[in-house]
Amino acid sequence: MTSNPNAWTVNFASDNVAGAAPEIMAALQEASTGFAMPYGNDDLTEAFRRRTMEIFETDLVAHPVATGTAANSLALSVLSPPYGVVFCHEGAHIEEDECAAPEFYIGGGKLTLLAGDNGKFSAETLANKLGDPSAASAVHHAQPAAVSISQLTEKGTAYSLDEIRAIADVAHAHGLKLHMDGARFTNAMLSLGCSPAEATWKAGVDALSFGATKNGAFAAEAVIFFDPQAAKDFEFRRKRGGHLFSKMRFLSAQL
Ligand SMILES: *Cc1c(COP(=O)(O)O)cnc(C)c1O
């Protein structure tokens, strides 16, 4: 397979058909020398946390996990109670490609799907759905808890900063948190030509699944909460979900 590199020069199956970047393999090799404390109490994880704060220009909580499904599901489990509703696009990865892991990790939560062209839904569509009496706070209904957008979307399109801000405003006006599935976050940021801060918390994003696997890592994603207070439960949920890696330094080294 790897003996003929040309066979892999162009492969549009997905970005995870590519190998790991040489820098990632070098970082893993380097992380493998000597000893380090387990479960994230190591220098590389500390450096990752510090660097993430620098890059996003704010106080935040950042935790490495190994898959995007874990990142999304664990992030949403913190943002929604078991009786909560997460609004997302009908083609969202959390709806179509995660084997109901978000609902499982939330503890029974419900995804409510929104339509929209090119993998995106609009603030207006969200507002109309939330305005529907069936989504009101009566005891009979699951309770609106969070909104999730994918950036880039599953169709390869990007939400503009104005579109994100408009969705965030509707979400926040109804007391909901905004999650961003950023499996391809850096691609989106580069195509928008904005900073990580502008692409997220400055536009109203509360939590980000930050993808690295599709950008050359071997197996590393991060969950980032821009409100450290909102991240209180995360560590228990991650451990319970089997995503607290004892040799965390190898995830952090990639990030
Ligand atoms: C690839 C991808 C993920 C993560 O998938 P895993 O296989 O769980 O790592 C999440 N969201 C989107 C939009 C993706 O394309």
The ligand as an SDF file (V2000), in Angstrom:
LIG
                    3D

 15 15  0  0  0  0  0  0  0  0999 V2000
  -14.4210   12.8700   10.8450 C   0  0  0  0  0  0  0  0  0  0  0  0
  -15.4610   13.6790   11.5030 C   0  0  0  0  0  0  0  0  0  0  0  0
  -15.6720   13.5540   12.9000 C   0  0  0  0  0  0  0  0  0  0  0  0
  -14.9170   12.5810   13.7870 C   0  0  0  0  0  0  0  0  0  0  0  0
  -15.0420   11.2480   13.4290 O   0  0  0  0  0  0  0  0  0  0  0  0
  -14.3250   10.0580   14.2540 P   0  0  0  0  0  0  0  0  0  0  0  0
  -14.3180    8.9530   13.2820 O   0  0  0  0  0  0  0  0  0  0  0  0
  -15.1720    9.7670   15.4300 O   0  0  0  0  0  0  0  0  0  0  0  0
  -12.9710   10.5190   14.6640 O   0  0  0  0  0  0  0  0  0  0  0  0
  -16.5970   14.4010   13.4790 C   0  0  0  0  0  0  0  0  0  0  0  0
  -17.2920   15.2930   12.7590 N   0  0  0  0  0  0  0  0  0  0  0  0
  -17.1320   15.4330   11.4200 C   0  0  0  0  0  0  0  0  0  0  0  0
  -17.9140   16.4680   10.6940 C   0  0  0  0  0  0  0  0  0  0  0  0
  -16.2100   14.6230   10.7520 C   0  0  0  0  0  0  0  0  0  0  0  0
  -16.0390   14.7550    9.4410 O   0  0  0  0  0  0  0  0  0  0  0  0
  1  2  1  0
  2  3  1  0
  2 14  2  0
  3  4  1  0
  3 10  2  0
  4  5  1  0
  5  6  1  0
  6  7  2  0
  6  8  1  0
  6  9  1  0
 10 11  1  0
 11 12  2  0
 12 13  1  0
 12 14  1  0
 14 15  1  0
M  END
$$$$
